Amino acid sequence: MDQTPQTPETVRDLVVLNRYGIHARPAALLVKTAAAFADEELYLAKGDITVNAKSIMGLLTLEGHHGARLRVIARGPRAEEAADAIADLFRQKFFED
């Protein structure tokens, strides 16, 4: 019987709502927000592609256009808080619209 502690994981499904999608500015906001959660692993996924949310280059490869459906995956002690912070950026349209 495996008794290793489970790392908390939180998953949220998101939709890109801002008009121009995830370009350099929203990607930088995502990285800044993700970096505030140093002990958490944060990923954004679209289809078969999963990238580290702390990597601006990775985020720009997602083709996160307006209306795209993405998933945030957060692991760590503050996983839920981290996923909520990322989801808030999407809800607020990265402060663009």
Steps between C-alpha positions, in 0.01 A plus 500: 500500500647833386497758779665791318312824551290614208582837348181705484391559141242745366375518143292778346362524147539848354399692188711779351261798511721791400481607136863435401560181697818408681762721339813639669327723759250242632775235496719728713210549745451124519871443570504774766193353669632143480841605634331628817433134581858379531413168665231409247528336162273684256419390149268616223375242255323517165423170335818291497728790592585572863740779592645638820303812596825653626647495148408789272631315193294194588185707543546666162504157331147415619316689226275650766282701265168661598256222590768234550432249775791440735549314824709614795655224707648596836686273740633586842391620841331814358373336181143623534607858570741492204236362261255766620755777437557378143125461442446857623733633229291321237174630650635855506611465136859572606384860566481566125132538408 
